[in-house]
Structures are given as C-alpha cells and as structure tokens.
Amino acid sequence: MNAQLELSPRRATSAMQAAQAIAYASVGNIGVGFDILGHSLAGAGDRAEVRRIAEPEVRITAIHGAAHPLPTEARANTAGAALLALRKALGLAHGFELVLHKGIALGSGMGGSASSCVAALIAANALLDRPLPREALYGFALEGEAVASGGRHGDNIGGMLLGGLVLATRDRMVRIPVPADWYCALVHPHVVLETRKARAALAGDYALSEFVAQSANLALVLAGCYRGEAALVRDGLKDVLVEPRRASLVPQFTKVKQAALDHHAMGASISGAGPSVFGWYENRGDAQAAAVAMSAAFAAAGLQSDSFVSPIDGPAAHLLEEGRDA
C-alpha cells in the first residue's frame, strides 16, 4: 500500500480555541546518525485535535486508530507529556483537551511516538496568545518522546518539526539541504518491534575503530547532502555500529536490504528502531521499483507490508483546515 496525504496548511490566530495538526512519519537514524539524524516521510502521519480549556490541566479524551490501547493519562502519553511540559514552561493558566488520531503503526520504526507529540504541540501552539517559533517546541517534544523511548533523542522529532532531513542534537536542530530529486523508499512489515527492546540490543562493548568508522560515514553522508553528490552518500551510508546489532530483530532484513541495494540505492538500513527498512535513491523511479522489490522480499517469508515512497526533503508538521480529514 502506498498512501499519500495532501493536506492544506492553515494560519493561526490568537483568537482560536481549537486547532488540529498533522505530523508526518519519519526515518530515524538514517543508519549512520543514531539518535541525531532523521527525515520526514510523506504518506503517513498522526493527527491531533487540541482544544483550549479553562481548567489548568491536560486531558486526553480519545485515541483513535491505535491497534493496541494507549495510555490516556497525560503523564504516560507522549503527546500529553509534551503538552504538560509546554504548560509548565510557559506558566499557562489554561489547559488543553486532546484527541489523537493514530496514522502510524506502533512499533514500526516510523516515529509513531514522536509524531503524536509533535502534532499535539503544533496544534496547541496555535492556541497560545503568543505562539512560539518551531524551534522553541523542540524541548517539549523531547520530553514527550522520552515517555516512549526512555531517552531525549530528536532524530524523529527534528524532521517532523522542520521538514526534510534534520540534524537534531540535545539542544538544537539543523536542517540539512538535500537535492529535490532524491527519494526514499520505506517498507514496513506487519511486525511490531518495541523501541525499548531494540535499544536493549545495543548493550555491550564497542571498539574505538567502530566509532571512527561511523563518524567518517556520517561525515560523508552530510557532505554529500550539502554538495548534492550521491557518490559521497554511497560511500558513507553504511551503518557499522548499530545495524549489525539489530539486524536479527528484523525478519528477512538481509534479503530486504539487498533488494533495496539491487535497485541502485545510495544506501539502505533499518529505519529508527525497526522493523521498517529504508533505502535512499537518486530519483523517484528507482525508489518506486525498490519499494516493490523490498515488499516482495518480505512477502516471500509470508509477511505483509506497507510501502512508502517520499522525497527525502519531506513535509513538515502543519495545521489543518477545519473539516479536512487526514
């Protein structure tokens, strides 16, 4: 299935009492940028409806579209925690009521937890008397992401907030230019892989030589994106640090990755914590062909999957017009 979402942005005013927003899926880590590099992915997203209320609290009244029950207590929910952090930091007298519509599968490696808190923040920000700039929402989104993953890492959040490819460190986001012709193919098998389990697989000792190699590869990828040179990305998009330790958690990973590489990928790896697998391509045609082949590799093992083809320079989260469905 290759879904596309075309939604119109809406301008906010301080008089608004309710707003809804969408945050798109993401490809986290990009293999060589563990916890710090990611890009948004058109085709799937979480939607948040937020209403300003007089009571000084955050209430989650409903969560739609989740395959399994998610917590509605604000502190235990990524979106709720992000809004609580926003209220506390700004000393707001009013609160927020939230309804979430999940469009990203749980445990998919597509940033499902981050997208909920980003969408909620974009909508809630529009209801403030003095809305904040996008960059100022980053810390609150990190608070929300920590609820799901146990850590404050922005690889998924950065691309969702700013759009496209983003280097997201502890304190800031840097948007990385990418040629408009470059595309990503991502295939999500219908398997759940929890982020905490995937992170547990990384426990153990690492050789200094592995860190040096990974740093060199990350530098090549970033240089290739800035210069628009695919050859540099091809040389660098090789995860020698994390992928070897997580590959066994993704069914058919070796065959799916090979299918991606066979269709002229600049590189391919695990998206986020997995089990989704992605490849980067110099054009849309190669990405589309690769998505078909990657899905076939999963199907050969009896696994159904969803595929997405998106520009690497993907869309940013934004407000939605009233009455529009995601």
MARGU-583305 format. One record per residue (C-alpha): residue number from 1; residue in three letters; y, x, z. Coordinates in Angstrom, 1 decimal, decimal comma, always signed. Layout:
BEGIN
<node k="NUM" r="ALA" Y="Y" X="X" Z="Z"/>
...
This chain:
BEGIN
<node k="1" r="MET" Y="+0,0" X="+0,0" Z="+0,0"/>
<node k="2" r="ASN" Y="+3,4" X="+1,4" Z="-1,0"/>
<node k="3" r="ALA" Y="+6,1" X="-0,6" Z="+0,7"/>
<node k="4" r="GLN" Y="+9,8" X="-0,2" Z="+0,2"/>
<node k="5" r="LEU" Y="+12,7" X="-1,5" Z="+2,3"/>
<node k="6" r="GLU" Y="+16,0" X="-2,2" Z="+0,7"/>
<node k="7" r="LEU" Y="+18,5" X="-3,4" Z="+3,4"/>
<node k="8" r="SER" Y="+22,2" X="-3,6" Z="+3,4"/>
<node k="9" r="PRO" Y="+24,4" X="-1,8" Z="+6,0"/>
<node k="10" r="ARG" Y="+26,9" X="-3,8" Z="+8,0"/>
<node k="11" r="ARG" Y="+30,1" X="-2,7" Z="+9,5"/>
<node k="12" r="ALA" Y="+30,5" X="-3,2" Z="+13,3"/>
<node k="13" r="THR" Y="+33,5" X="-4,6" Z="+15,2"/>
<node k="14" r="SER" Y="+34,1" X="-4,6" Z="+19,0"/>
<node k="15" r="ALA" Y="+34,0" X="-8,5" Z="+18,9"/>
<node k="16" r="MET" Y="+30,3" X="-8,5" Z="+18,1"/>
<node k="17" r="GLN" Y="+28,0" X="-10,0" Z="+20,7"/>
<node k="18" r="ALA" Y="+24,7" X="-9,4" Z="+18,8"/>
<node k="19" r="ALA" Y="+23,5" X="-7,0" Z="+16,2"/>
<node k="20" r="GLN" Y="+20,3" X="-5,8" Z="+14,6"/>
<node k="21" r="ALA" Y="+19,4" X="-2,5" Z="+13,1"/>
<node k="22" r="ILE" Y="+16,6" X="-0,7" Z="+11,4"/>
<node k="23" r="ALA" Y="+15,4" X="+2,9" Z="+11,9"/>
<node k="24" r="TYR" Y="+13,0" X="+4,3" Z="+9,3"/>
<node k="25" r="ALA" Y="+9,8" X="+6,2" Z="+9,8"/>
<node k="26" r="SER" Y="+9,8" X="+10,0" Z="+9,8"/>
<node k="27" r="VAL" Y="+7,8" X="+13,0" Z="+9,0"/>
<node k="28" r="GLY" Y="+7,8" X="+15,1" Z="+12,2"/>
<node k="29" r="ASN" Y="+7,4" X="+18,9" Z="+12,5"/>
<node k="30" r="ILE" Y="+7,2" X="+19,4" Z="+8,7"/>
<node k="31" r="GLY" Y="+4,3" X="+21,7" Z="+9,7"/>
<node k="32" r="VAL" Y="+6,4" X="+24,8" Z="+10,4"/>
<node k="33" r="GLY" Y="+9,1" X="+23,2" Z="+12,6"/>
<node k="34" r="PHE" Y="+7,2" X="+22,0" Z="+15,6"/>
<node k="35" r="ASP" Y="+9,4" X="+19,6" Z="+17,7"/>
<node k="36" r="ILE" Y="+12,6" X="+20,6" Z="+15,9"/>
<node k="37" r="LEU" Y="+12,3" X="+19,7" Z="+12,2"/>
<node k="38" r="GLY" Y="+11,8" X="+16,3" Z="+10,6"/>
<node k="39" r="HIS" Y="+13,0" X="+14,0" Z="+7,8"/>
<node k="40" r="SER" Y="+13,3" X="+10,2" Z="+7,4"/>
<node k="41" r="LEU" Y="+10,8" X="+8,3" Z="+5,2"/>
<node k="42" r="ALA" Y="+11,7" X="+5,2" Z="+3,3"/>
<node k="43" r="GLY" Y="+9,2" X="+2,4" Z="+3,2"/>
<node k="44" r="ALA" Y="+8,5" X="+1,6" Z="+6,9"/>
<node k="45" r="GLY" Y="+10,7" X="+1,1" Z="+9,9"/>
<node k="46" r="ASP" Y="+11,2" X="-0,6" Z="+13,3"/>
<node k="47" r="ARG" Y="+13,9" X="-3,3" Z="+13,7"/>
<node k="48" r="ALA" Y="+15,8" X="-4,0" Z="+16,9"/>
<node k="49" r="GLU" Y="+17,8" X="-7,1" Z="+17,7"/>
<node k="50" r="VAL" Y="+20,2" X="-6,5" Z="+20,6"/>
<node k="51" r="ARG" Y="+22,5" X="-9,0" Z="+22,4"/>
<node k="52" r="ARG" Y="+25,2" X="-8,1" Z="+24,8"/>
<node k="53" r="ILE" Y="+24,8" X="-9,9" Z="+28,1"/>
<node k="54" r="ALA" Y="+26,9" X="-10,2" Z="+31,3"/>
<node k="55" r="GLU" Y="+24,1" X="-9,1" Z="+33,6"/>
<node k="56" r="PRO" Y="+24,1" X="-5,3" Z="+34,3"/>
<node k="57" r="GLU" Y="+20,5" X="-4,7" Z="+33,1"/>
<node k="58" r="VAL" Y="+18,3" X="-4,1" Z="+30,1"/>
<node k="59" r="ARG" Y="+15,9" X="-6,9" Z="+29,3"/>
<node k="60" r="ILE" Y="+13,2" X="-6,8" Z="+26,6"/>
<node k="61" r="THR" Y="+12,3" X="-10,4" Z="+25,8"/>
<node k="62" r="ALA" Y="+9,8" X="-9,9" Z="+23,0"/>
<node k="63" r="ILE" Y="+8,0" X="-7,2" Z="+20,9"/>
<node k="64" r="HIS" Y="+6,6" X="-8,4" Z="+17,6"/>
<node k="65" r="GLY" Y="+4,3" X="-6,7" Z="+15,1"/>
<node k="66" r="ALA" Y="+2,5" X="-4,3" Z="+17,5"/>
<node k="67" r="ALA" Y="-1,2" X="-4,0" Z="+17,2"/>
<node k="68" r="HIS" Y="-1,6" X="-3,5" Z="+20,9"/>
<node k="69" r="PRO" Y="+0,6" X="-4,7" Z="+23,8"/>
<node k="70" r="LEU" Y="+3,6" X="-2,5" Z="+24,6"/>
<node k="71" r="PRO" Y="+5,5" X="-2,5" Z="+27,9"/>
<node k="72" r="THR" Y="+8,4" X="-4,9" Z="+28,2"/>
<node k="73" r="GLU" Y="+9,7" X="-3,2" Z="+31,4"/>
<node k="74" r="ALA" Y="+12,8" X="-1,3" Z="+30,2"/>
<node k="75" r="ARG" Y="+11,9" X="+1,9" Z="+32,0"/>
<node k="76" r="ALA" Y="+8,5" X="+2,1" Z="+30,5"/>
<node k="77" r="ASN" Y="+9,6" X="+1,3" Z="+26,9"/>
<node k="78" r="THR" Y="+11,1" X="+3,9" Z="+24,6"/>
<node k="79" r="ALA" Y="+13,9" X="+1,5" Z="+23,4"/>
<node k="80" r="GLY" Y="+14,5" X="+0,2" Z="+26,9"/>
<node k="81" r="ALA" Y="+14,8" X="+3,7" Z="+28,4"/>
<node k="82" r="ALA" Y="+17,3" X="+4,7" Z="+25,7"/>
<node k="83" r="LEU" Y="+19,5" X="+1,7" Z="+26,4"/>
<node k="84" r="LEU" Y="+19,3" X="+2,3" Z="+30,2"/>
<node k="85" r="ALA" Y="+20,4" X="+5,9" Z="+29,6"/>
<node k="86" r="LEU" Y="+23,3" X="+4,6" Z="+27,5"/>
<node k="87" r="ARG" Y="+24,4" X="+2,2" Z="+30,2"/>
<node k="88" r="LYS" Y="+24,2" X="+4,8" Z="+32,9"/>
<node k="89" r="ALA" Y="+26,1" X="+7,5" Z="+31,0"/>
<node k="90" r="LEU" Y="+28,9" X="+5,1" Z="+30,0"/>
<node k="91" r="GLY" Y="+29,1" X="+3,2" Z="+33,3"/>
<node k="92" r="LEU" Y="+28,8" X="-0,1" Z="+31,5"/>
<node k="93" r="ALA" Y="+29,4" X="-3,3" Z="+33,4"/>
<node k="94" r="HIS" Y="+27,5" X="-5,4" Z="+30,9"/>
<node k="95" r="GLY" Y="+23,8" X="-5,1" Z="+29,8"/>
<node k="96" r="PHE" Y="+21,7" X="-5,7" Z="+26,8"/>
<node k="97" r="GLU" Y="+18,9" X="-8,0" Z="+25,8"/>
<node k="98" r="LEU" Y="+16,4" X="-6,6" Z="+23,3"/>
<node k="99" r="VAL" Y="+13,8" X="-7,9" Z="+20,8"/>
<node k="100" r="LEU" Y="+11,8" X="-5,4" Z="+18,9"/>
<node k="101" r="HIS" Y="+10,0" X="-5,8" Z="+15,5"/>
<node k="102" r="LYS" Y="+7,5" X="-3,0" Z="+15,0"/>
<node k="103" r="GLY" Y="+7,1" X="-2,0" Z="+11,4"/>
<node k="104" r="ILE" Y="+5,5" X="+1,4" Z="+12,1"/>
<node k="105" r="ALA" Y="+1,9" X="+1,7" Z="+13,2"/>
<node k="106" r="LEU" Y="+1,3" X="+3,0" Z="+16,7"/>
<node k="107" r="GLY" Y="-0,2" X="+6,5" Z="+16,9"/>
<node k="108" r="SER" Y="+0,4" X="+7,1" Z="+13,2"/>
<node k="109" r="GLY" Y="+2,4" X="+10,3" Z="+13,3"/>
<node k="110" r="MET" Y="+5,3" X="+8,5" Z="+11,6"/>
<node k="111" r="GLY" Y="+7,7" X="+8,4" Z="+14,6"/>
<node k="112" r="GLY" Y="+7,0" X="+4,9" Z="+15,8"/>
<node k="113" r="SER" Y="+8,2" X="+5,5" Z="+19,3"/>
<node k="114" r="ALA" Y="+11,4" X="+7,3" Z="+18,2"/>
<node k="115" r="SER" Y="+12,2" X="+4,6" Z="+15,6"/>
<node k="116" r="SER" Y="+12,3" X="+1,8" Z="+18,3"/>
<node k="117" r="CYS" Y="+14,8" X="+3,6" Z="+20,5"/>
<node k="118" r="VAL" Y="+17,0" X="+4,7" Z="+17,6"/>
<node k="119" r="ALA" Y="+17,1" X="+1,2" Z="+16,1"/>
<node k="120" r="ALA" Y="+18,0" X="-0,2" Z="+19,6"/>
<node k="121" r="LEU" Y="+20,7" X="+2,4" Z="+20,1"/>
<node k="122" r="ILE" Y="+22,3" X="+1,8" Z="+16,7"/>
<node k="123" r="ALA" Y="+22,4" X="-2,0" Z="+17,4"/>
<node k="124" r="ALA" Y="+23,7" X="-1,6" Z="+21,0"/>
<node k="125" r="ASN" Y="+26,3" X="+0,9" Z="+19,9"/>
<node k="126" r="ALA" Y="+27,8" X="-1,6" Z="+17,6"/>
<node k="127" r="LEU" Y="+28,3" X="-3,9" Z="+20,6"/>
<node k="128" r="LEU" Y="+30,3" X="-1,4" Z="+22,6"/>
<node k="129" r="ASP" Y="+34,1" X="-1,9" Z="+22,9"/>
<node k="130" r="ARG" Y="+34,4" X="+1,7" Z="+21,6"/>
<node k="131" r="PRO" Y="+31,3" X="+2,6" Z="+19,6"/>
<node k="132" r="LEU" Y="+30,1" X="+6,2" Z="+19,8"/>
<node k="133" r="PRO" Y="+29,6" X="+8,6" Z="+16,8"/>
<node k="134" r="ARG" Y="+26,0" X="+9,0" Z="+15,7"/>
<node k="135" r="GLU" Y="+25,7" X="+12,5" Z="+17,2"/>
<node k="136" r="ALA" Y="+26,6" X="+11,1" Z="+20,7"/>
<node k="137" r="LEU" Y="+23,5" X="+8,8" Z="+20,6"/>
<node k="138" r="TYR" Y="+21,1" X="+11,8" Z="+20,3"/>
<node k="139" r="GLY" Y="+20,7" X="+12,5" Z="+24,0"/>
<node k="140" r="PHE" Y="+20,0" X="+8,8" Z="+24,8"/>
<node k="141" r="ALA" Y="+17,3" X="+8,7" Z="+22,0"/>
<node k="142" r="LEU" Y="+15,7" X="+11,8" Z="+23,5"/>
<node k="143" r="GLU" Y="+15,5" X="+10,0" Z="+26,9"/>
<node k="144" r="GLY" Y="+13,6" X="+7,2" Z="+25,1"/>
<node k="145" r="GLU" Y="+11,3" X="+9,5" Z="+23,2"/>
<node k="146" r="ALA" Y="+10,3" X="+11,2" Z="+26,4"/>
<node k="147" r="VAL" Y="+8,8" X="+8,0" Z="+27,7"/>
<node k="148" r="ALA" Y="+6,2" X="+8,0" Z="+24,9"/>
<node k="149" r="SER" Y="+5,5" X="+11,7" Z="+24,4"/>
<node k="150" r="GLY" Y="+6,3" X="+13,2" Z="+27,8"/>
<node k="151" r="GLY" Y="+9,0" X="+15,6" Z="+26,4"/>
<node k="152" r="ARG" Y="+12,5" X="+15,6" Z="+25,0"/>
<node k="153" r="HIS" Y="+12,0" X="+16,6" Z="+21,4"/>
<node k="154" r="GLY" Y="+14,1" X="+15,4" Z="+18,5"/>
<node k="155" r="ASP" Y="+12,1" X="+16,2" Z="+15,3"/>
<node k="156" r="ASN" Y="+11,7" X="+12,5" Z="+14,6"/>
<node k="157" r="ILE" Y="+15,0" X="+11,3" Z="+16,0"/>
<node k="158" r="GLY" Y="+17,2" X="+13,6" Z="+14,0"/>
<node k="159" r="GLY" Y="+16,2" X="+12,4" Z="+10,6"/>
<node k="160" r="MET" Y="+16,3" X="+8,8" Z="+11,7"/>
<node k="161" r="LEU" Y="+19,9" X="+9,1" Z="+13,1"/>
<node k="162" r="LEU" Y="+21,4" X="+11,2" Z="+10,3"/>
<node k="163" r="GLY" Y="+19,0" X="+10,5" Z="+7,4"/>
<node k="164" r="GLY" Y="+17,3" X="+13,2" Z="+5,4"/>
<node k="165" r="LEU" Y="+16,0" X="+16,5" Z="+6,7"/>
<node k="166" r="VAL" Y="+17,4" X="+17,5" Z="+10,1"/>
<node k="167" r="LEU" Y="+17,0" X="+20,5" Z="+12,4"/>
<node k="168" r="ALA" Y="+17,1" X="+18,9" Z="+15,9"/>
<node k="169" r="THR" Y="+17,4" X="+21,3" Z="+18,8"/>
<node k="170" r="ARG" Y="+17,7" X="+20,5" Z="+22,5"/>
<node k="171" r="ASP" Y="+21,5" X="+19,8" Z="+22,2"/>
<node k="172" r="ARG" Y="+22,4" X="+19,2" Z="+18,6"/>
<node k="173" r="MET" Y="+21,4" X="+18,0" Z="+15,1"/>
<node k="174" r="VAL" Y="+22,0" X="+19,9" Z="+11,9"/>
<node k="175" r="ARG" Y="+21,4" X="+18,1" Z="+8,6"/>
<node k="176" r="ILE" Y="+19,7" X="+20,3" Z="+6,0"/>
<node k="177" r="PRO" Y="+20,5" X="+19,8" Z="+2,3"/>
<node k="178" r="VAL" Y="+17,6" X="+19,0" Z="+0,1"/>
<node k="179" r="PRO" Y="+17,6" X="+18,5" Z="-3,7"/>
<node k="180" r="ALA" Y="+17,7" X="+14,8" Z="-4,6"/>
<node k="181" r="ASP" Y="+14,7" X="+15,3" Z="-6,9"/>
<node k="182" r="TRP" Y="+12,3" X="+16,4" Z="-4,1"/>
<node k="183" r="TYR" Y="+9,9" X="+13,8" Z="-2,8"/>
<node k="184" r="CYS" Y="+7,4" X="+13,4" Z="+0,0"/>
<node k="185" r="ALA" Y="+4,1" X="+11,7" Z="-0,2"/>
<node k="186" r="LEU" Y="+2,6" X="+10,5" Z="+3,1"/>
<node k="187" r="VAL" Y="-0,7" X="+8,8" Z="+3,6"/>
<node k="188" r="HIS" Y="-1,5" X="+7,1" Z="+6,9"/>
<node k="189" r="PRO" Y="-5,2" X="+6,4" Z="+7,6"/>
<node k="190" r="HIS" Y="-6,0" X="+3,4" Z="+9,7"/>
<node k="191" r="VAL" Y="-6,8" X="+5,6" Z="+12,7"/>
<node k="192" r="VAL" Y="-4,9" X="+5,8" Z="+16,0"/>
<node k="193" r="LEU" Y="-4,1" X="+9,3" Z="+17,3"/>
<node k="194" r="GLU" Y="-2,0" X="+9,2" Z="+20,5"/>
<node k="195" r="THR" Y="+0,8" X="+11,8" Z="+20,8"/>
<node k="196" r="ARG" Y="-0,3" X="+12,9" Z="+24,2"/>
<node k="197" r="LYS" Y="-3,8" X="+13,6" Z="+23,0"/>
<node k="198" r="ALA" Y="-2,6" X="+15,6" Z="+20,0"/>
<node k="199" r="ARG" Y="-0,3" X="+17,6" Z="+22,3"/>
<node k="200" r="ALA" Y="-3,1" X="+18,4" Z="+24,7"/>
<node k="201" r="ALA" Y="-5,0" X="+20,0" Z="+21,8"/>
<node k="202" r="LEU" Y="-2,3" X="+22,7" Z="+21,7"/>
<node k="203" r="ALA" Y="-3,0" X="+24,0" Z="+25,2"/>
<node k="204" r="GLY" Y="-4,1" X="+27,7" Z="+25,3"/>
<node k="205" r="ASP" Y="-3,0" X="+31,2" Z="+24,4"/>
<node k="206" r="TYR" Y="-1,2" X="+32,1" Z="+21,2"/>
<node k="207" r="ALA" Y="-0,8" X="+35,6" Z="+19,7"/>
<node k="208" r="LEU" Y="+2,7" X="+37,0" Z="+19,1"/>
<node k="209" r="SER" Y="+1,7" X="+37,6" Z="+15,5"/>
<node k="210" r="GLU" Y="+1,3" X="+33,8" Z="+15,1"/>
<node k="211" r="PHE" Y="+4,8" X="+33,2" Z="+16,3"/>
<node k="212" r="VAL" Y="+6,2" X="+35,8" Z="+14,0"/>
<node k="213" r="ALA" Y="+4,4" X="+34,3" Z="+11,0"/>
<node k="214" r="GLN" Y="+5,5" X="+30,8" Z="+11,9"/>
<node k="215" r="SER" Y="+9,1" X="+31,9" Z="+12,4"/>
<node k="216" r="ALA" Y="+9,1" X="+33,6" Z="+9,0"/>
<node k="217" r="ASN" Y="+7,6" X="+30,4" Z="+7,3"/>
<node k="218" r="LEU" Y="+10,2" X="+28,2" Z="+8,9"/>
<node k="219" r="ALA" Y="+13,0" X="+30,5" Z="+7,7"/>
<node k="220" r="LEU" Y="+11,6" X="+30,4" Z="+4,2"/>
<node k="221" r="VAL" Y="+11,5" X="+26,6" Z="+4,2"/>
<node k="222" r="LEU" Y="+15,1" X="+26,3" Z="+5,4"/>
<node k="223" r="ALA" Y="+16,4" X="+28,9" Z="+3,0"/>
<node k="224" r="GLY" Y="+14,5" X="+27,2" Z="+0,1"/>
<node k="225" r="CYS" Y="+16,1" X="+23,8" Z="+1,0"/>
<node k="226" r="TYR" Y="+19,6" X="+25,2" Z="+1,2"/>
<node k="227" r="ARG" Y="+19,2" X="+27,1" Z="-2,0"/>
<node k="228" r="GLY" Y="+17,2" X="+24,4" Z="-3,8"/>
<node k="229" r="GLU" Y="+14,4" X="+27,0" Z="-4,6"/>
<node k="230" r="ALA" Y="+11,0" X="+25,4" Z="-4,5"/>
<node k="231" r="ALA" Y="+9,3" X="+28,8" Z="-4,7"/>
<node k="232" r="LEU" Y="+10,7" X="+29,8" Z="-1,3"/>
<node k="233" r="VAL" Y="+9,4" X="+26,5" Z="+0,2"/>
<node k="234" r="ARG" Y="+6,0" X="+27,1" Z="-1,4"/>
<node k="235" r="ASP" Y="+5,8" X="+30,5" Z="+0,3"/>
<node k="236" r="GLY" Y="+6,9" X="+29,1" Z="+3,7"/>
<node k="237" r="LEU" Y="+5,3" X="+25,6" Z="+4,1"/>
<node k="238" r="LYS" Y="+2,2" X="+26,9" Z="+5,8"/>
<node k="239" r="ASP" Y="+1,6" X="+26,0" Z="+9,4"/>
<node k="240" r="VAL" Y="-0,3" X="+28,8" Z="+11,1"/>
<node k="241" r="LEU" Y="+0,5" X="+27,7" Z="+14,6"/>
<node k="242" r="VAL" Y="-0,2" X="+24,0" Z="+15,2"/>
<node k="243" r="GLU" Y="-2,2" X="+22,7" Z="+12,3"/>
<node k="244" r="PRO" Y="-5,3" X="+24,9" Z="+13,0"/>
<node k="245" r="ARG" Y="-5,5" X="+23,4" Z="+16,5"/>
<node k="246" r="ARG" Y="-5,0" X="+19,8" Z="+15,4"/>
<node k="247" r="ALA" Y="-6,9" X="+19,6" Z="+12,1"/>
<node k="248" r="SER" Y="-10,1" X="+18,5" Z="+13,7"/>
<node k="249" r="LEU" Y="-8,3" X="+15,4" Z="+15,2"/>
<node k="250" r="VAL" Y="-7,5" X="+14,1" Z="+11,7"/>
<node k="251" r="PRO" Y="-10,6" X="+12,7" Z="+9,8"/>
<node k="252" r="GLN" Y="-11,0" X="+14,3" Z="+6,4"/>
<node k="253" r="PHE" Y="-8,0" X="+16,4" Z="+6,9"/>
<node k="254" r="THR" Y="-9,2" X="+19,4" Z="+4,8"/>
<node k="255" r="LYS" Y="-10,0" X="+17,2" Z="+1,8"/>
<node k="256" r="VAL" Y="-6,8" X="+15,1" Z="+2,1"/>
<node k="257" r="LYS" Y="-4,7" X="+18,2" Z="+2,3"/>
<node k="258" r="GLN" Y="-6,5" X="+19,7" Z="-0,7"/>
<node k="259" r="ALA" Y="-5,8" X="+16,6" Z="-2,7"/>
<node k="260" r="ALA" Y="-2,1" X="+16,9" Z="-1,9"/>
<node k="261" r="LEU" Y="-2,1" X="+20,6" Z="-2,9"/>
<node k="262" r="ASP" Y="-4,0" X="+19,8" Z="-6,1"/>
<node k="263" r="HIS" Y="-1,1" X="+17,7" Z="-7,3"/>
<node k="264" r="HIS" Y="+1,4" X="+20,6" Z="-7,2"/>
<node k="265" r="ALA" Y="+2,6" X="+20,2" Z="-3,6"/>
<node k="266" r="MET" Y="+5,0" X="+22,8" Z="-2,3"/>
<node k="267" r="GLY" Y="+3,0" X="+22,5" Z="+0,9"/>
<node k="268" r="ALA" Y="+1,1" X="+19,9" Z="+2,9"/>
<node k="269" r="SER" Y="+0,2" X="+19,4" Z="+6,6"/>
<node k="270" r="ILE" Y="+0,0" X="+16,9" Z="+9,4"/>
<node k="271" r="SER" Y="+2,9" X="+14,5" Z="+9,9"/>
<node k="272" r="GLY" Y="+4,0" X="+14,6" Z="+13,6"/>
<node k="273" r="ALA" Y="+1,1" X="+14,4" Z="+15,9"/>
<node k="274" r="GLY" Y="-1,1" X="+12,9" Z="+13,1"/>
<node k="275" r="PRO" Y="-3,3" X="+11,4" Z="+11,7"/>
<node k="276" r="SER" Y="-0,9" X="+10,9" Z="+8,8"/>
<node k="277" r="VAL" Y="-0,9" X="+13,7" Z="+6,2"/>
<node k="278" r="PHE" Y="+2,1" X="+14,6" Z="+4,0"/>
<node k="279" r="GLY" Y="+3,0" X="+16,7" Z="+1,0"/>
<node k="280" r="TRP" Y="+6,3" X="+17,9" Z="-0,4"/>
<node k="281" r="TYR" Y="+6,9" X="+17,7" Z="-4,2"/>
<node k="282" r="GLU" Y="+9,5" X="+18,7" Z="-6,7"/>
<node k="283" r="ASN" Y="+9,5" X="+15,3" Z="-8,4"/>
<node k="284" r="ARG" Y="+8,6" X="+11,7" Z="-7,8"/>
<node k="285" r="GLY" Y="+5,8" X="+11,6" Z="-10,4"/>
<node k="286" r="ASP" Y="+3,8" X="+14,3" Z="-8,7"/>
<node k="287" r="ALA" Y="+4,3" X="+12,7" Z="-5,3"/>
<node k="288" r="GLN" Y="+3,0" X="+9,3" Z="-6,5"/>
<node k="289" r="ALA" Y="+0,0" X="+10,9" Z="-8,1"/>
<node k="290" r="ALA" Y="-0,7" X="+12,8" Z="-4,9"/>
<node k="291" r="ALA" Y="-0,5" X="+9,7" Z="-2,8"/>
<node k="292" r="VAL" Y="-3,2" X="+8,1" Z="-4,8"/>
<node k="293" r="ALA" Y="-5,5" X="+11,1" Z="-4,6"/>
<node k="294" r="MET" Y="-4,9" X="+11,5" Z="-0,8"/>
<node k="295" r="SER" Y="-5,7" X="+7,9" Z="-0,3"/>
<node k="296" r="ALA" Y="-8,9" X="+8,3" Z="-2,3"/>
<node k="297" r="ALA" Y="-9,9" X="+11,2" Z="-0,2"/>
<node k="298" r="PHE" Y="-9,6" X="+9,1" Z="+2,9"/>
<node k="299" r="ALA" Y="-11,4" X="+6,2" Z="+1,2"/>
<node k="300" r="ALA" Y="-14,3" X="+8,5" Z="+0,3"/>
<node k="301" r="ALA" Y="-15,0" X="+8,7" Z="+4,0"/>
<node k="302" r="GLY" Y="-14,7" X="+4,9" Z="+4,5"/>
<node k="303" r="LEU" Y="-11,1" X="+5,0" Z="+5,8"/>
<node k="304" r="GLN" Y="-8,5" X="+2,6" Z="+4,6"/>
<node k="305" r="SER" Y="-4,9" X="+3,9" Z="+4,4"/>
<node k="306" r="ASP" Y="-1,3" X="+3,1" Z="+3,6"/>
<node k="307" r="SER" Y="+0,7" X="+5,4" Z="+1,4"/>
<node k="308" r="PHE" Y="+4,5" X="+6,0" Z="+1,2"/>
<node k="309" r="VAL" Y="+6,5" X="+7,9" Z="-1,4"/>
<node k="310" r="SER" Y="+10,1" X="+8,7" Z="-0,5"/>
<node k="311" r="PRO" Y="+12,8" X="+11,2" Z="-1,2"/>
<node k="312" r="ILE" Y="+12,8" X="+13,9" Z="+1,3"/>
<node k="313" r="ASP" Y="+16,5" X="+13,1" Z="+1,7"/>
<node k="314" r="GLY" Y="+15,6" X="+9,7" Z="+3,1"/>
<node k="315" r="PRO" Y="+17,7" X="+6,9" Z="+4,6"/>
<node k="316" r="ALA" Y="+19,4" X="+6,9" Z="+8,0"/>
<node k="317" r="ALA" Y="+19,1" X="+4,1" Z="+10,5"/>
<node k="318" r="HIS" Y="+21,7" X="+1,4" Z="+10,0"/>
<node k="319" r="LEU" Y="+22,9" X="-2,1" Z="+11,0"/>
<node k="320" r="LEU" Y="+21,5" X="-5,1" Z="+9,1"/>
<node k="321" r="GLU" Y="+23,3" X="-8,1" Z="+7,8"/>
<node k="322" r="GLU" Y="+22,7" X="-11,3" Z="+9,8"/>
<node k="323" r="GLY" Y="+19,9" X="-13,3" Z="+8,3"/>
<node k="324" r="ARG" Y="+18,2" X="-10,4" Z="+6,5"/>
<node k="325" r="ASP" Y="+14,6" X="-9,7" Z="+7,2"/>
<node k="326" r="ALA" Y="+13,1" X="-6,2" Z="+7,4"/>
